[in-house]
Amino acid sequence: MKADVRAPDVTFATLTGEELRLSALRGAPVVLTFLRYIG
Amino acid sequence: MAESNDRLERAGATVVVVSFDARERAAWLRDRLHLPFVIALDPHRNGYRSFALRRASFLRTYTHPDVVSFYARALLQGQIPGLHRGQDRRQLGGDFVLDRDGVIVLAHPEQGPEDRTPVGSILRAVEDAAS
């Protein structure tokens, strides 16, 4: 499915506690994978 | 997986894997699967909501034929599936590819626990976005 809409600018925390803002990754393709629960 | 990683690297893509689980569980998964990707934590599921990722219904979660056959095979092989009490098994995930400008060029919100994005679709979308 091609959506052609801008991604929401969400901020996450990384495992090392740093902030990761999606808009900071612009300039290269990004694969964003949301997991289900970790078994 | 190595070939997929090579294609992602050639395209200059950043892969971000988001989990709503606890930091320790996410780190455990990264180490267990040797994930070379950025792991992001979203305990309050703001990202899940922003990308419109739903929770599956109880029936879809526990009675879909693919789910039932997975657990049946595990039991037949003598494996006792974990019950994962306290974890939200109904929260669905999904895959998205963003181009250089942050535009979503592939969106695959899961429709059920058995629903997965074909890896080839992701790789093609990344390569198209990079070209």
Backbone of each chain as nested JSON, in Angstrom:
{
  "chains": [
    {"id": "A", "residues": [
      {"number": 1, "name": "MET", "atoms": {"N": [0.857, -1.185, 0.0], "CA": [0.0, 0.0, 0.0], "C": [0.889, 1.23, 0.0]}},
      {"number": 2, "name": "LYS", "atoms": {"N": [0.667, 2.139, -0.929], "CA": [1.422, 3.378, -0.952], "C": [0.57, 4.483, -0.356]}},
      {"number": 3, "name": "ALA", "atoms": {"N": [1.108, 5.144, 0.649], "CA": [0.288, 6.087, 1.387], "C": [0.5, 7.519, 0.913]}},
      {"number": 4, "name": "ASP", "atoms": {"N": [1.757, 7.895, 0.614], "CA": [2.058, 9.235, 0.138], "C": [1.647, 10.325, 1.106]}},
      {"number": 5, "name": "VAL", "atoms": {"N": [1.808, 10.081, 2.363], "CA": [1.59, 11.122, 3.353], "C": [2.837, 11.193, 4.232]}},
      {"number": 6, "name": "ARG", "atoms": {"N": [3.065, 12.371, 4.783], "CA": [4.251, 12.528, 5.613], "C": [4.068, 11.788, 6.941]}},
      {"number": 7, "name": "ALA", "atoms": {"N": [5.126, 11.156, 7.386], "CA": [5.054, 10.39, 8.625], "C": [4.924, 11.331, 9.815]}},
      {"number": 8, "name": "PRO", "atoms": {"N": [4.173, 10.938, 10.826], "CA": [4.115, 11.738, 12.047], "C": [5.513, 11.866, 12.648]}},
      {"number": 9, "name": "ASP", "atoms": {"N": [5.798, 13.016, 13.225], "CA": [7.136, 13.236, 13.783], "C": [7.164, 12.77, 15.235]}},
      {"number": 10, "name": "VAL", "atoms": {"N": [7.315, 11.482, 15.383], "CA": [7.271, 10.871, 16.712], "C": [8.677, 10.848, 17.312]}},
      {"number": 11, "name": "THR", "atoms": {"N": [8.736, 10.973, 18.616], "CA": [10.01, 10.869, 19.337], "C": [9.998, 9.608, 20.188]}},
      {"number": 12, "name": "PHE", "atoms": {"N": [11.074, 8.84, 20.076], "CA": [11.231, 7.63, 20.873], "C": [12.451, 7.782, 21.772]}},
      {"number": 13, "name": "ALA", "atoms": {"N": [12.615, 6.816, 22.66], "CA": [13.863, 6.702, 23.43], "C": [14.612, 5.493, 22.881]}},
      {"number": 14, "name": "THR", "atoms": {"N": [15.922, 5.601, 22.822], "CA": [16.706, 4.44, 22.4], "C": [17.087, 3.622, 23.632]}},
      {"number": 15, "name": "LEU", "atoms": {"N": [17.701, 2.493, 23.386], "CA": [18.113, 1.64, 24.506], "C": [19.137, 2.325, 25.395]}},
      {"number": 16, "name": "THR", "atoms": {"N": [19.875, 3.275, 24.818], "CA": [20.89, 3.974, 25.617], "C": [20.333, 5.245, 26.253]}},
      {"number": 17, "name": "GLY", "atoms": {"N": [19.025, 5.46, 26.091], "CA": [18.397, 6.589, 26.753], "C": [18.388, 7.869, 25.944]}},
      {"number": 18, "name": "GLU", "atoms": {"N": [18.94, 7.822, 24.731], "CA": [18.93, 9.02, 23.909], "C": [17.559, 9.192, 23.254]}},
      {"number": 19, "name": "GLU", "atoms": {"N": [17.291, 10.433, 22.852], "CA": [16.042, 10.725, 22.158], "C": [16.215, 10.497, 20.668]}},
      {"number": 20, "name": "LEU", "atoms": {"N": [15.249, 9.88, 20.053], "CA": [15.291, 9.648, 18.609], "C": [14.033, 10.235, 17.999]}},
      {"number": 21, "name": "ARG", "atoms": {"N": [14.224, 11.301, 17.235], "CA": [13.08, 11.947, 16.599], "C": [13.077, 11.56, 15.13]}},
      {"number": 22, "name": "LEU", "atoms": {"N": [11.922, 11.132, 14.638], "CA": [11.879, 10.633, 13.256], "C": [12.331, 11.679, 12.249]}},
      {"number": 23, "name": "SER", "atoms": {"N": [11.967, 12.927, 12.472], "CA": [12.329, 13.961, 11.499], "C": [13.841, 14.143, 11.407]}},
      {"number": 24, "name": "ALA", "atoms": {"N": [14.562, 13.732, 12.45], "CA": [16.026, 13.85, 12.431], "C": [16.654, 12.841, 11.472]}},
      {"number": 25, "name": "LEU", "atoms": {"N": [15.873, 11.871, 11.022], "CA": [16.401, 10.834, 10.13], "C": [16.188, 11.176, 8.655]}},
      {"number": 26, "name": "ARG", "atoms": {"N": [15.569, 12.316, 8.394], "CA": [15.329, 12.677, 6.989], "C": [16.633, 12.842, 6.236]}},
      {"number": 27, "name": "GLY", "atoms": {"N": [16.586, 12.567, 4.951], "CA": [17.795, 12.612, 4.143], "C": [18.191, 11.247, 3.638]}},
      {"number": 28, "name": "ALA", "atoms": {"N": [17.581, 10.204, 4.219], "CA": [17.817, 8.828, 3.773], "C": [16.535, 8.041, 4.048]}},
      {"number": 29, "name": "PRO", "atoms": {"N": [16.341, 6.946, 3.319], "CA": [15.137, 6.13, 3.594], "C": [15.168, 5.57, 5.018]}},
      {"number": 30, "name": "VAL", "atoms": {"N": [13.987, 5.398, 5.562], "CA": [13.847, 4.845, 6.914], "C": [12.86, 3.687, 6.87]}},
      {"number": 31, "name": "VAL", "atoms": {"N": [13.255, 2.589, 7.468], "CA": [12.326, 1.478, 7.688], "C": [11.93, 1.53, 9.149]}},
      {"number": 32, "name": "LEU", "atoms": {"N": [10.633, 1.602, 9.369], "CA": [10.113, 1.695, 10.729], "C": [9.281, 0.448, 10.979]}},
      {"number": 33, "name": "THR", "atoms": {"N": [9.733, -0.365, 11.897], "CA": [9.032, -1.611, 12.205], "C": [8.533, -1.567, 13.632]}},
      {"number": 34, "name": "PHE", "atoms": {"N": [7.231, -1.613, 13.782], "CA": [6.624, -1.667, 15.107], "C": [6.368, -3.124, 15.456]}},
      {"number": 35, "name": "LEU", "atoms": {"N": [6.921, -3.538, 16.576], "CA": [6.771, -4.925, 17.0], "C": [5.465, -5.145, 17.747]}},
      {"number": 36, "name": "ARG", "atoms": {"N": [5.027, -6.397, 17.72], "CA": [4.001, -6.815, 18.669], "C": [4.728, -7.128, 19.982]}},
      {"number": 37, "name": "TYR", "atoms": {"N": [4.06, -7.776, 20.911], "CA": [4.716, -8.066, 22.186], "C": [5.923, -8.97, 21.945]}},
      {"number": 38, "name": "ILE", "atoms": {"N": [6.891, -8.868, 22.822], "CA": [8.067, -9.723, 22.75], "C": [7.802, -10.932, 23.645]}},
      {"number": 39, "name": "GLY", "atoms": {"N": [7.765, -12.085, 23.044], "CA": [7.402, -13.3, 23.78], "C": [8.484, -13.74, 24.745]}}
    ]},
    {"id": "B", "residues": [
      {"number": 1, "name": "MET", "atoms": {"N": [18.932, -13.098, 5.819], "CA": [18.937, -11.81, 6.52], "C": [20.161, -10.984, 6.099]}},
      {"number": 2, "name": "ALA", "atoms": {"N": [21.284, -11.658, 5.854], "CA": [22.501, -10.935, 5.471], "C": [22.3, -10.213, 4.147]}},
      {"number": 3, "name": "GLU", "atoms": {"N": [21.64, -10.883, 3.199], "CA": [21.413, -10.252, 1.894], "C": [20.493, -9.044, 2.046]}},
      {"number": 4, "name": "SER", "atoms": {"N": [19.479, -9.189, 2.88], "CA": [18.57, -8.058, 3.118], "C": [19.32, -6.891, 3.744]}},
      {"number": 5, "name": "ASN", "atoms": {"N": [20.166, -7.194, 4.709], "CA": [20.952, -6.124, 5.341], "C": [21.851, -5.429, 4.332]}},
      {"number": 6, "name": "ASP", "atoms": {"N": [22.443, -6.211, 3.442], "CA": [23.302, -5.62, 2.412], "C": [22.507, -4.645, 1.55]}},
      {"number": 7, "name": "ARG", "atoms": {"N": [21.301, -5.071, 1.156], "CA": [20.478, -4.196, 0.307], "C": [20.076, -2.926, 1.063]}},
      {"number": 8, "name": "LEU", "atoms": {"N": [19.775, -3.065, 2.342], "CA": [19.417, -1.886, 3.146], "C": [20.607, -0.939, 3.267]}},
      {"number": 9, "name": "GLU", "atoms": {"N": [21.771, -1.515, 3.481], "CA": [22.982, -0.686, 3.61], "C": [23.299, 0.027, 2.309]}},
      {"number": 10, "name": "ARG", "atoms": {"N": [23.168, -0.708, 1.201], "CA": [23.449, -0.069, -0.105], "C": [22.51, 1.097, -0.362]}},
      {"number": 11, "name": "ALA", "atoms": {"N": [21.277, 0.969, 0.13], "CA": [20.295, 2.045, -0.058], "C": [20.493, 3.166, 0.961]}},
      {"number": 12, "name": "GLY", "atoms": {"N": [21.387, 2.952, 1.91], "CA": [21.634, 3.979, 2.932], "C": [20.503, 4.112, 3.926]}},
      {"number": 13, "name": "ALA", "atoms": {"N": [19.727, 3.048, 4.078], "CA": [18.534, 3.125, 4.925], "C": [18.874, 2.978, 6.401]}},
      {"number": 14, "name": "THR", "atoms": {"N": [18.1, 3.672, 7.214], "CA": [18.137, 3.475, 8.66], "C": [16.939, 2.617, 9.029]}},
      {"number": 15, "name": "VAL", "atoms": {"N": [17.187, 1.572, 9.793], "CA": [16.103, 0.708, 10.247], "C": [15.876, 0.955, 11.736]}},
      {"number": 16, "name": "VAL", "atoms": {"N": [14.646, 1.299, 12.061], "CA": [14.284, 1.549, 13.454], "C": [13.235, 0.517, 13.858]}},
      {"number": 17, "name": "VAL", "atoms": {"N": [13.546, -0.257, 14.881], "CA": [12.623, -1.272, 15.391], "C": [12.034, -0.743, 16.689]}},
      {"number": 18, "name": "VAL", "atoms": {"N": [10.719, -0.602, 16.715], "CA": [10.044, 0.009, 17.86], "C": [9.348, -1.058, 18.688]}},
      {"number": 19, "name": "SER", "atoms": {"N": [9.517, -0.965, 19.984], "CA": [8.861, -1.911, 20.892], "C": [8.17, -1.154, 22.005]}},
      {"number": 20, "name": "PHE", "atoms": {"N": [7.006, -1.654, 22.406], "CA": [6.346, -1.056, 23.573], "C": [6.698, -1.83, 24.843]}},
      {"number": 21, "name": "ASP", "atoms": {"N": [7.511, -2.847, 24.676], "CA": [7.901, -3.667, 25.816], "C": [8.958, -2.947, 26.659]}},
      {"number": 22, "name": "ALA", "atoms": {"N": [9.291, -3.526, 27.78], "CA": [10.283, -2.928, 28.677], "C": [11.661, -2.934, 28.023]}},
      {"number": 23, "name": "ARG", "atoms": {"N": [12.486, -1.984, 28.455], "CA": [13.842, -1.845, 27.914], "C": [14.614, -3.163, 27.975]}},
      {"number": 24, "name": "GLU", "atoms": {"N": [14.477, -3.887, 29.071], "CA": [15.226, -5.136, 29.234], "C": [14.799, -6.169, 28.195]}},
      {"number": 25, "name": "ARG", "atoms": {"N": [13.507, -6.21, 27.925], "CA": [13.016, -7.189, 26.935], "C": [13.489, -6.815, 25.531]}},
      {"number": 26, "name": "ALA", "atoms": {"N": [13.455, -5.536, 25.235], "CA": [13.9, -5.094, 23.911], "C": [15.392, -5.375, 23.719]}},
      {"number": 27, "name": "ALA", "atoms": {"N": [16.169, -5.143, 24.778], "CA": [17.613, -5.414, 24.692], "C": [17.853, -6.912, 24.541]}},
      {"number": 28, "name": "TRP", "atoms": {"N": [17.066, -7.687, 25.251], "CA": [17.186, -9.155, 25.147], "C": [16.912, -9.603, 23.714]}},
      {"number": 29, "name": "LEU", "atoms": {"N": [15.874, -9.041, 23.1], "CA": [15.532, -9.427, 21.731], "C": [16.649, -9.034, 20.758]}},
      {"number": 30, "name": "ARG", "atoms": {"N": [17.165, -7.817, 20.933], "CA": [18.256, -7.364, 20.065], "C": [19.448, -8.311, 20.147]}},
      {"number": 31, "name": "ASP", "atoms": {"N": [19.788, -8.686, 21.372], "CA": [20.952, -9.558, 21.553], "C": [20.678, -10.971, 21.038]}},
      {"number": 32, "name": "ARG", "atoms": {"N": [19.485, -11.452, 21.292], "CA": [19.156, -12.829, 20.885], "C": [19.171, -12.975, 19.369]}},
      {"number": 33, "name": "LEU", "atoms": {"N": [18.637, -11.948, 18.686], "CA": [18.544, -12.024, 17.22], "C": [19.704, -11.31, 16.525]}},
      {"number": 34, "name": "HIS", "atoms": {"N": [20.614, -10.769, 17.326], "CA": [21.778, -10.032, 16.775], "C": [21.301, -8.939, 15.817]}},
      {"number": 35, "name": "LEU", "atoms": {"N": [20.318, -8.184, 16.256], "CA": [19.741, -7.157, 15.387], "C": [20.715, -5.992, 15.231]}},
      {"number": 36, "name": "PRO", "atoms": {"N": [21.08, -5.666, 14.0], "CA": [22.015, -4.555, 13.797], "C": [21.288, -3.217, 13.62]}},
      {"number": 37, "name": "PHE", "atoms": {"N": [20.08, -3.117, 14.151], "CA": [19.235, -1.953, 13.892], "C": [19.117, -1.083, 15.138]}},
      {"number": 38, "name": "VAL", "atoms": {"N": [18.585, 0.116, 14.915], "CA": [18.272, 0.998, 16.044], "C": [17.033, 0.439, 16.743]}},
      {"number": 39, "name": "ILE", "atoms": {"N": [17.126, 0.276, 18.044], "CA": [15.969, -0.186, 18.819], "C": [15.382, 1.025, 19.53]}},
      {"number": 40, "name": "ALA", "atoms": {"N": [14.093, 1.248, 19.328], "CA": [13.429, 2.401, 19.938], "C": [12.341, 1.91, 20.887]}},
      {"number": 41, "name": "LEU", "atoms": {"N": [12.206, 2.615, 21.984], "CA": [11.228, 2.229, 23.007], "C": [10.039, 3.181, 22.972]}},
      {"number": 42, "name": "ASP", "atoms": {"N": [8.879, 2.599, 23.054], "CA": [7.645, 3.389, 22.992], "C": [6.655, 2.84, 24.016]}},
      {"number": 43, "name": "PRO", "atoms": {"N": [7.022, 2.94, 25.298], "CA": [6.206, 2.284, 26.332], "C": [4.785, 2.812, 26.421]}},
      {"number": 44, "name": "HIS", "atoms": {"N": [4.582, 4.061, 26.044], "CA": [3.23, 4.63, 26.114], "C": [2.49, 4.507, 24.778]}},
      {"number": 45, "name": "ARG", "atoms": {"N": [3.171, 3.909, 23.807], "CA": [2.589, 3.616, 22.482], "C": [2.141, 4.875, 21.73]}},
      {"number": 46, "name": "ASN", "atoms": {"N": [2.811, 5.971, 21.958], "CA": [2.472, 7.184, 21.199], "C": [2.697, 6.966, 19.711]}},
      {"number": 47, "name": "GLY", "atoms": {"N": [3.805, 6.288, 19.384], "CA": [4.082, 5.992, 17.981], "C": [3.058, 5.034, 17.392]}},
      {"number": 48, "name": "TYR", "atoms": {"N": [2.689, 4.046, 18.166], "CA": [1.687, 3.079, 17.683], "C": [0.395, 3.806, 17.339]}},
      {"number": 49, "name": "ARG", "atoms": {"N": [0.009, 4.731, 18.224], "CA": [-1.222, 5.485, 17.97], "C": [-1.042, 6.422, 16.774]}},
      {"number": 50, "name": "SER", "atoms": {"N": [0.116, 7.072, 16.702], "CA": [0.344, 8.029, 15.615], "C": [0.315, 7.343, 14.247]}},
      {"number": 51, "name": "PHE", "atoms": {"N": [0.745, 6.092, 14.213], "CA": [0.732, 5.35, 12.952], "C": [-0.503, 4.466, 12.824]}},
      {"number": 52, "name": "ALA", "atoms": {"N": [-1.49, 4.739, 13.691], "CA": [-2.806, 4.087, 13.61], "C": [-2.711, 2.57, 13.689]}},
      {"number": 53, "name": "LEU", "atoms": {"N": [-1.87, 2.079, 14.573], "CA": [-1.761, 0.635, 14.764], "C": [-2.753, 0.206, 15.841]}},
      {"number": 54, "name": "ARG", "atoms": {"N": [-3.64, -0.677, 15.458], "CA": [-4.755, -1.052, 16.315], "C": [-4.396, -2.219, 17.23]}},
      {"number": 55, "name": "ARG", "atoms": {"N": [-5.35, -2.551, 18.079], "CA": [-5.287, -3.809, 18.817], "C": [-6.245, -4.762, 18.13]}},
      {"number": 56, "name": "ALA", "atoms": {"N": [-5.809, -6.003, 17.979], "CA": [-6.664, -7.002, 17.347], "C": [-7.768, -7.417, 18.306]}},
      {"number": 57, "name": "SER", "atoms": {"N": [-8.83, -7.926, 17.743], "CA": [-9.9, -8.43, 18.589], "C": [-9.426, -9.699, 19.305]}},
      {"number": 58, "name": "PHE", "atoms": {"N": [-10.117, -10.04, 20.35], "CA": [-9.787, -11.266, 21.091], "C": [-9.858, -12.476, 20.157]}},
      {"number": 59, "name": "LEU", "atoms": {"N": [-10.919, -12.53, 19.359], "CA": [-11.08, -13.696, 18.47], "C": [-9.961, -13.776, 17.447]}},
      {"number": 60, "name": "ARG", "atoms": {"N": [-9.615, -12.633, 16.855], "CA": [-8.555, -12.637, 15.843], "C": [-7.21, -13.039, 16.467]}},
      {"number": 61, "name": "THR", "atoms": {"N": [-7.021, -12.605, 17.702], "CA": [-5.743, -12.877, 18.369], "C": [-5.586, -14.354, 18.718]}},
      {"number": 62, "name": "TYR", "atoms": {"N": [-6.673, -14.955, 19.167], "CA": [-6.522, -16.297, 19.739], "C": [-7.135, -17.416, 18.907]}},
      {"number": 63, "name": "THR", "atoms": {"N": [-7.927, -17.082, 17.898], "CA": [-8.583, -18.183, 17.182], "C": [-8.292, -18.183, 15.688]}},
      {"number": 64, "name": "HIS", "atoms": {"N": [-7.437, -17.302, 15.205], "CA": [-7.118, -17.336, 13.78], "C": [-6.453, -18.682, 13.451]}},
      {"number": 65, "name": "PRO", "atoms": {"N": [-6.819, -19.304, 12.331], "CA": [-6.266, -20.63, 12.011], "C": [-4.737, -20.681, 12.031]}},
      {"number": 66, "name": "ASP", "atoms": {"N": [-4.075, -19.623, 11.568], "CA": [-2.606, -19.628, 11.57], "C": [-2.053, -19.643, 12.994]}},
      {"number": 67, "name": "VAL", "atoms": {"N": [-2.743, -18.929, 13.877], "CA": [-2.297, -18.872, 15.271], "C": [-2.524, -20.229, 15.94]}},
      {"number": 68, "name": "VAL", "atoms": {"N": [-3.711, -20.787, 15.7], "CA": [-4.037, -22.087, 16.303], "C": [-3.07, -23.165, 15.806]}},
      {"number": 69, "name": "SER", "atoms": {"N": [-2.78, -23.146, 14.502], "CA": [-1.891, -24.193, 13.968], "C": [-0.465, -24.008, 14.496]}},
      {"number": 70, "name": "PHE", "atoms": {"N": [-0.041, -22.763, 14.704], "CA": [1.297, -22.523, 15.264], "C": [1.423, -23.172, 16.642]}},
      {"number": 71, "name": "TYR", "atoms": {"N": [0.411, -22.928, 17.488], "CA": [0.483, -23.478, 18.845], "C": [0.28, -24.991, 18.833]}},
      {"number": 72, "name": "ALA", "atoms": {"N": [-0.562, -25.468, 17.917], "CA": [-0.762, -26.925, 17.827], "C": [0.548, -27.614, 17.445]}},
      {"number": 73, "name": "ARG", "atoms": {"N": [1.266, -27.033, 16.482], "CA": [2.55, -27.627, 16.075], "C": [3.543, -27.613, 17.235]}},
      {"number": 74, "name": "ALA", "atoms": {"N": [3.562, -26.496, 17.961], "CA": [4.484, -26.39, 19.098], "C": [4.189, -27.466, 20.129]}},
      {"number": 75, "name": "LEU", "atoms": {"N": [2.9, -27.657, 20.433], "CA": [2.52, -28.665, 21.426], "C": [2.877, -30.062, 20.943]}},
      {"number": 76, "name": "LEU", "atoms": {"N": [2.654, -30.323, 19.644], "CA": [2.971, -31.644, 19.091], "C": [4.475, -31.919, 19.137]}},
      {"number": 77, "name": "GLN", "atoms": {"N": [5.258, -30.853, 19.107], "CA": [6.721, -31.014, 19.186], "C": [7.211, -30.994, 20.632]}},
      {"number": 78, "name": "GLY", "atoms": {"N": [6.265, -30.999, 21.562], "CA": [6.63, -31.064, 22.974], "C": [7.026, -29.734, 23.576]}},
      {"number": 79, "name": "GLN", "atoms": {"N": [6.742, -28.652, 22.861], "CA": [7.067, -27.329, 23.392], "C": [5.82, -26.735, 24.042]}},
      {"number": 80, "name": "ILE", "atoms": {"N": [6.02, -26.172, 25.204], "CA": [4.913, -25.503, 25.889], "C": [5.048, -24.01, 25.62]}},
      {"number": 81, "name": "PRO", "atoms": {"N": [4.109, -23.464, 24.848], "CA": [4.213, -22.022, 24.57], "C": [4.096, -21.207, 25.849]}},
      {"number": 82, "name": "GLY", "atoms": {"N": [4.857, -20.121, 25.926], "CA": [4.779, -19.24, 27.085], "C": [3.425, -18.534, 27.132]}},
      {"number": 83, "name": "LEU", "atoms": {"N": [2.973, -18.263, 28.337], "CA": [1.668, -17.609, 28.466], "C": [1.789, -16.088, 28.399]}},
      {"number": 84, "name": "HIS", "atoms": {"N": [2.979, -15.573, 28.703], "CA": [3.234, -14.134, 28.597], "C": [2.175, -13.329, 29.33]}},
      {"number": 85, "name": "ARG", "atoms": {"N": [1.908, -13.742, 30.541], "CA": [0.911, -13.014, 31.332], "C": [1.383, -11.578, 31.56]}},
      {"number": 86, "name": "GLY", "atoms": {"N": [0.455, -10.674, 31.53], "CA": [0.778, -9.273, 31.778], "C": [1.216, -8.523, 30.54]}},
      {"number": 87, "name": "GLN", "atoms": {"N": [1.409, -9.227, 29.429], "CA": [1.796, -8.548, 28.198], "C": [0.561, -8.394, 27.305]}},
      {"number": 88, "name": "ASP", "atoms": {"N": [0.556, -7.331, 26.56], "CA": [-0.586, -7.083, 25.681], "C": [-0.376, -7.822, 24.364]}},
      {"number": 89, "name": "ARG", "atoms": {"N": [-0.998, -8.955, 24.237], "CA": [-0.816, -9.768, 23.031], "C": [-1.704, -9.292, 21.899]}},
      {"number": 90, "name": "ARG", "atoms": {"N": [-2.59, -8.354, 22.189], "CA": [-3.514, -7.911, 21.145], "C": [-3.018, -6.687, 20.389]}},
      {"number": 91, "name": "GLN", "atoms": {"N": [-2.005, -6.014, 20.928], "CA": [-1.46, -4.852, 20.212], "C": [-0.793, -5.313, 18.92]}},
      {"number": 92, "name": "LEU", "atoms": {"N": [-1.193, -4.717, 17.833], "CA": [-0.62, -5.075, 16.538], "C": [0.549, -4.171, 16.196]}},
      {"number": 93, "name": "GLY", "atoms": {"N": [1.426, -4.688, 15.368], "CA": [2.553, -3.917, 14.888], "C": [2.342, -3.498, 13.442]}},
      {"number": 94, "name": "GLY", "atoms": {"N": [3.432, -3.22, 12.789], "CA": [3.333, -2.833, 11.386], "C": [4.674, -2.361, 10.863]}},
      {"number": 95, "name": "ASP", "atoms": {"N": [4.74, -2.227, 9.556], "CA": [5.976, -1.787, 8.904], "C": [5.688, -0.592, 8.014]}},
      {"number": 96, "name": "PHE", "atoms": {"N": [6.617, 0.357, 8.042], "CA": [6.494, 1.564, 7.234], "C": [7.849, 1.874, 6.625]}},
      {"number": 97, "name": "VAL", "atoms": {"N": [7.822, 2.356, 5.404], "CA": [9.047, 2.853, 4.776], "C": [8.823, 4.325, 4.466]}},
      {"number": 98, "name": "LEU", "atoms": {"N": [9.79, 5.141, 4.898], "CA": [9.728, 6.584, 4.658], "C": [10.805, 6.946, 3.651]}},
      {"number": 99, "name": "ASP", "atoms": {"N": [10.476, 7.862, 2.761], "CA": [11.503, 8.29, 1.812], "C": [12.382, 9.369, 2.456]}},
      {"number": 100, "name": "ARG", "atoms": {"N": [13.258, 9.955, 1.669], "CA": [14.226, 10.927, 2.214], "C": [13.555, 12.131, 2.86]}},
      {"number": 101, "name": "ASP", "atoms": {"N": [12.325, 12.432, 2.396], "CA": [11.618, 13.602, 2.918], "C": [10.657, 13.248, 4.052]}},
      {"number": 102, "name": "GLY", "atoms": {"N": [10.685, 12.015, 4.474], "CA": [9.786, 11.613, 5.548], "C": [8.392, 11.268, 5.072]}},
      {"number": 103, "name": "VAL", "atoms": {"N": [8.231, 11.102, 3.764], "CA": [6.922, 10.71, 3.229], "C": [6.806, 9.186, 3.29]}},
      {"number": 104, "name": "ILE", "atoms": {"N": [5.649, 8.721, 3.719], "CA": [5.424, 7.276, 3.827], "C": [5.203, 6.704, 2.434]}},
      {"number": 105, "name": "VAL", "atoms": {"N": [6.099, 5.837, 2.002], "CA": [5.962, 5.243, 0.668], "C": [5.501, 3.789, 0.76]}},
      {"number": 106, "name": "LEU", "atoms": {"N": [5.551, 3.221, 1.921], "CA": [4.945, 1.899, 2.144], "C": [4.378, 1.882, 3.557]}},
      {"number": 107, "name": "ALA", "atoms": {"N": [3.139, 1.451, 3.648], "CA": [2.492, 1.346, 4.956], "C": [1.816, -0.004, 5.054]}},
      {"number": 108, "name": "HIS", "atoms": {"N": [2.183, -0.747, 6.065], "CA": [1.545, -2.05, 6.283], "C": [1.217, -2.197, 7.769]}},
      {"number": 109, "name": "PRO", "atoms": {"N": [0.09, -1.613, 8.184], "CA": [-0.359, -1.87, 9.556], "C": [-0.927, -3.285, 9.622]}},
      {"number": 110, "name": "GLU", "atoms": {"N": [-0.479, -4.052, 10.573], "CA": [-0.944, -5.44, 10.652], "C": [-2.446, -5.504, 10.914]}},
      {"number": 111, "name": "GLN", "atoms": {"N": [-3.063, -6.476, 10.289], "CA": [-4.492, -6.688, 10.479], "C": [-4.778, -7.779, 11.501]}},
      {"number": 112, "name": "GLY", "atoms": {"N": [-3.769, -8.542, 11.837], "CA": [-3.916, -9.623, 12.814], "C": [-2.547, -10.14, 13.166]}},
      {"number": 113, "name": "PRO", "atoms": {"N": [-2.473, -11.013, 14.167], "CA": [-1.169, -11.494, 14.629], "C": [-0.422, -12.327, 13.604]}},
      {"number": 114, "name": "GLU", "atoms": {"N": [-1.131, -12.832, 12.6], "CA": [-0.481, -13.653, 11.58], "C": [-0.051, -12.82, 10.373]}},
      {"number": 115, "name": "ASP", "atoms": {"N": [-0.396, -11.538, 10.377], "CA": [-0.174, -10.676, 9.217], "C": [1.238, -10.091, 9.249]}},
      {"number": 116, "name": "ARG", "atoms": {"N": [2.0, -10.337, 8.225], "CA": [3.373, -9.83, 8.159], "C": [3.607, -9.155, 6.807]}},
      {"number": 117, "name": "THR", "atoms": {"N": [4.476, -8.168, 6.802], "CA": [4.855, -7.519, 5.555], "C": [5.925, -8.373, 4.871]}},
      {"number": 118, "name": "PRO", "atoms": {"N": [5.743, -8.737, 3.595], "CA": [6.812, -9.467, 2.917], "C": [8.101, -8.641, 2.888]}},
      {"number": 119, "name": "VAL", "atoms": {"N": [9.198, -9.278, 3.241], "CA": [10.479, -8.561, 3.294], "C": [10.814, -7.949, 1.936]}},
      {"number": 120, "name": "GLY", "atoms": {"N": [10.489, -8.682, 0.866], "CA": [10.77, -8.172, -0.476], "C": [10.069, -6.85, -0.746]}},
      {"number": 121, "name": "SER", "atoms": {"N": [8.867, -6.69, -0.229], "CA": [8.135, -5.429, -0.429], "C": [8.857, -4.277, 0.252]}},
      {"number": 122, "name": "ILE", "atoms": {"N": [9.355, -4.551, 1.449], "CA": [10.08, -3.505, 2.186], "C": [11.356, -3.121, 1.439]}},
      {"number": 123, "name": "LEU", "atoms": {"N": [12.089, -4.134, 0.985], "CA": [13.353, -3.854, 0.304], "C": [13.125, -3.08, -0.988]}},
      {"number": 124, "name": "ARG", "atoms": {"N": [12.111, -3.463, -1.736], "CA": [11.819, -2.743, -2.988], "C": [11.437, -1.29, -2.7]}},
      {"number": 125, "name": "ALA", "atoms": {"N": [10.638, -1.09, -1.666], "CA": [10.221, 0.276, -1.315], "C": [11.442, 1.115, -0.908]}},
      {"number": 126, "name": "VAL", "atoms": {"N": [12.348, 0.511, -0.155], "CA": [13.555, 1.227, 0.277], "C": [14.398, 1.594, -0.944]}},
      {"number": 127, "name": "GLU", "atoms": {"N": [14.575, 0.63, -1.83], "CA": [15.417, 0.894, -3.012], "C": [14.779, 1.937, -3.916]}},
      {"number": 128, "name": "ASP", "atoms": {"N": [13.461, 1.901, -4.043], "CA": [12.784, 2.936, -4.842], "C": [12.964, 4.307, -4.187]}},
      {"number": 129, "name": "ALA", "atoms": {"N": [12.871, 4.332, -2.855], "CA": [12.991, 5.604, -2.14], "C": [14.404, 6.163, -2.23]}},
      {"number": 130, "name": "ALA", "atoms": {"N": [15.361, 5.274, -2.37], "CA": [16.754, 5.717, -2.408], "C": [17.192, 6.153, -3.803]}},
      {"number": 131, "name": "SER", "atoms": {"N": [16.454, 5.728, -4.824], "CA": [16.891, 5.994, -6.205], "C": [16.428, 7.363, -6.69]}}
    ]}
  ]
}
